[in-house]
Amino acid sequence: QLRLVESGGGLVQPGGSLRLSCVSPGFTLDYYAMAWFRQAPGKEREGVSQINANGDFAEYADSVRGRFTISRDNAKRTVYLQMDGLKPEDTAVYYCAANPRLPEKIEAFEYDHWGQGTQVTVST
């Protein structure tokens, strides 16, 4: 059973940076597309970024393009989300997700496996 565990969230000031990690304990991610989603209170879950299995193709939501970078290290069974230039509107619970194929769009219903989430708060 594929299990995903996120970490790296926290409180940061506007303009600051955080790096989120998502690890799969004891199960390879070599054959999975991976994605990051976020959900703010009272809002729907939003696709942030996704990356293919070998890490040579990535997509981003318009709201984060140029500020966030997704990457992966399959040897460490880990996917990262580097978040720079953070804004208060980036405040949300961030989830990583896995799927055997890369969907055409970063849509939550396309992903089969989910982590428990990590809170990111951007505030003064």
Phi, psi and chi 1 to 4 in degrees:
 res  aa     phi    psi   chi1   chi2   chi3   chi4
   1 GLN       -  122.7  179.1   72.6   19.2      -
   2 LEU   -73.0  125.6  177.5   60.4      -      -
   3 ARG  -122.9  138.6 -172.7  167.1   68.4   95.4
   4 LEU  -121.3  135.7  -58.4  172.2      -      -
   5 VAL  -128.9  116.8 -179.0      -      -      -
   6 GLU   -91.2  153.6  -58.5   95.8  -25.4      -
   7 SER  -155.2  169.3   61.9      -      -      -
   8 GLY   104.9   -5.0      -      -      -      -
   9 GLY   -70.7  171.3      -      -      -      -
  10 GLY   165.2 -166.8      -      -      -      -
  11 LEU  -100.9  129.5  174.0   63.5      -      -
  12 VAL  -141.4  150.2   63.5      -      -      -
  13 GLN   -78.6  154.5  -68.0 -173.4  -13.5      -
  14 PRO   -52.7  137.5  -28.2   36.6      -      -
  15 GLY    89.4   -9.4      -      -      -      -
  16 GLY   -81.9 -175.6      -      -      -      -
  17 SER  -132.2  151.7  -62.0      -      -      -
  18 LEU  -143.4  152.5  -76.8  174.5      -      -
  19 ARG  -122.2  119.2 -171.8  175.8   80.6  155.7
  20 LEU   -91.0  146.7  -54.7 -177.3      -      -
  21 SER  -124.9  148.8  -61.6      -      -      -
  22 CYS  -135.4  115.6  171.1      -      -      -
  23 VAL  -115.2  147.1   64.4      -      -      -
  24 SER  -109.0  100.9  171.0      -      -      -
  25 PRO   -69.2  114.0  -15.0   29.6      -      -
  26 GLY    77.6   10.9      -      -      -      -
  27 PHE  -139.9  128.9 -159.3   97.8      -      -
  28 THR   -66.5  145.7 -177.3      -      -      -
  29 LEU  -106.4    8.0  -66.8  178.6      -      -
  30 ASP   -54.9  -29.8  -71.1    5.7      -      -
  31 TYR  -109.9   15.8  -50.9  109.8      -      -
  32 TYR  -115.2  134.9  -73.3   88.0      -      -
  33 ALA   -72.5  146.9      -      -      -      -
  34 MET  -127.0  151.6  -59.6  -64.7  -63.5      -
  35 ALA  -145.8  159.5      -      -      -      -
  36 TRP  -116.8  135.1  -72.7   95.1      -      -
  37 PHE  -123.9  165.9  -68.0   80.9      -      -
  38 ARG  -144.3  153.9   65.6 -173.9 -178.0 -173.8
  39 GLN  -142.0  118.1 -171.1  165.9   18.5      -
  40 ALA   -92.2  157.1      -      -      -      -
  41 PRO   -56.0  131.1  -26.4   35.6      -      -
  42 GLY    77.0    4.5      -      -      -      -
  43 LYS  -120.1  161.5  -65.2 -172.0  176.5 -178.6
  44 GLU   -74.8  157.5  -66.8 -173.2   -4.4      -
  45 ARG   -66.8  133.0 -167.2  164.2  -64.9 -169.0
  46 GLU  -116.8  133.5  173.1 -167.7   16.7      -
  47 GLY   -73.1  130.2      -      -      -      -
  48 VAL  -103.1  -48.8  173.4      -      -      -
  49 SER  -163.3  153.7 -178.9      -      -      -
  50 GLN  -143.2  155.4   63.9 -178.4    6.9      -
  51 ILE  -140.3  145.2 -171.9  168.6      -      -
  52 ASN   -78.3  176.8   66.4  -11.7      -      -
  53 ALA   -63.1  -38.5      -      -      -      -
  54 ASN   -96.3    3.1   63.7   15.4      -      -
  55 GLY    81.9   12.7      -      -      -      -
  56 ASP  -101.8    7.5   63.8   -2.2      -      -
  57 PHE  -145.6  130.1  179.7   79.1      -      -
  58 ALA  -140.5  153.1      -      -      -      -
  59 GLU  -132.0  155.4  -64.6  176.5  -65.8      -
  60 TYR  -137.5  150.2  -62.0   89.8      -      -
  61 ALA   -69.0  149.5      -      -      -      -
  62 ASP   -57.5  -33.1  -69.9  -17.2      -      -
  63 SER   -68.6  -17.6   57.2      -      -      -
  64 VAL  -122.3   -8.3  -53.8      -      -      -
  65 ARG   -58.9  132.4 -172.5  175.0  -66.1  111.0
  66 GLY    90.3  -13.2      -      -      -      -
  67 ARG  -114.3  -34.2  -60.5 -172.0  -63.0  122.2
  68 PHE  -108.2  148.5  -69.7   10.6      -      -
  69 THR  -135.3  124.5  -55.3      -      -      -
  70 ILE   -95.5  143.6 -168.1  172.0      -      -
  71 SER  -153.1  170.2   61.7      -      -      -
  72 ARG  -148.4  152.2   62.7 -169.6  -61.2  159.8
  73 ASP  -129.7   95.6 -175.4  -20.7      -      -
  74 ASN   -65.1  -29.8  -74.5  -10.6      -      -
  75 ALA   -63.1  -31.2      -      -      -      -
  76 LYS   -96.8    1.0  -65.7 -177.2  178.1  179.3
  77 ARG    54.9   43.1  -59.5 -169.8  -56.8  -88.3
  78 THR  -135.0  141.0  -57.2      -      -      -
  79 VAL  -120.0  143.3  178.5      -      -      -
  80 TYR  -120.8  155.1  -55.8   98.2      -      -
  81 LEU  -133.3  105.4 -174.5   67.4      -      -
  82 GLN   -84.9  122.4  177.0   67.3   40.6      -
  83 MET  -118.1  114.2  -55.3 -173.3  -65.2      -
  84 ASP  -116.4  160.4  -60.9  -43.2      -      -
  85 GLY    57.8   42.2      -      -      -      -
  86 LEU   -64.9  144.6  -77.6  161.3      -      -
  87 LYS  -120.9  157.1  -55.4  174.8 -178.8  179.5
  88 PRO   -55.2  -33.0  -29.4   36.5      -      -
  89 GLU   -72.1   -5.6   52.4  -97.7   43.9      -
  90 ASP   -83.6   -5.7  -65.9  -41.2      -      -
  91 THR   -62.4  125.3  -64.5      -      -      -
  92 ALA  -178.5  170.2      -      -      -      -
  93 VAL   -87.1  128.3  177.4      -      -      -
  94 TYR  -103.6  131.8  -77.2   70.5      -      -
  95 TYR  -120.7  142.8  -60.2   88.4      -      -
  96 CYS  -102.8  156.5   71.5      -      -      -
  97 ALA  -147.6  155.5      -      -      -      -
  98 ALA  -131.7  148.7      -      -      -      -
  99 ASN  -150.5  145.0 -164.9   63.8      -      -
 100 PRO   -62.3  -23.6  -26.0   35.9      -      -
 101 ARG  -129.9  159.0   63.4  173.3 -174.9   86.4
 102 LEU   -84.4  116.9 -175.3   72.5      -      -
 103 PRO   -68.6  161.9  -17.7   31.7      -      -
 104 GLU   -67.6  -33.2  -69.3 -171.5    4.5      -
 105 LYS  -129.3  160.1  -64.1 -177.7  179.0 -179.6
 106 ILE   -84.4   81.0  -43.2  169.6      -      -
 107 GLU  -116.6  135.8  -62.1  -81.4    6.5      -
 108 ALA   -61.7  -36.5      -      -      -      -
 109 PHE   -67.9  -14.8   72.8   87.7      -      -
 110 GLU   -80.7  -15.1  -63.8  -84.1   13.3      -
 111 TYR  -103.9  136.7  -79.7   83.8      -      -
 112 ASP   -94.9  -30.4  -64.3  -26.2      -      -
 113 HIS  -123.4  136.1  -54.1  -81.0      -      -
 114 TRP  -133.8  148.9  -68.2   83.8      -      -
 115 GLY   -87.7 -177.5      -      -      -      -
 116 GLN   -89.6  -13.5   82.3  -69.8  -13.5      -
 117 GLY    98.1  153.5      -      -      -      -
 118 THR  -137.7  136.9 -175.0      -      -      -
 119 GLN   -82.3  131.9  175.8   70.7   46.3      -
 120 VAL  -119.0  124.5  171.5      -      -      -
 121 THR  -124.7  123.6  -57.1      -      -      -
 122 VAL  -111.8  110.8 -174.4      -      -      -
 123 SER  -162.1  155.1  174.9      -      -      -
 124 THR   -86.2      -   55.6      -      -      -
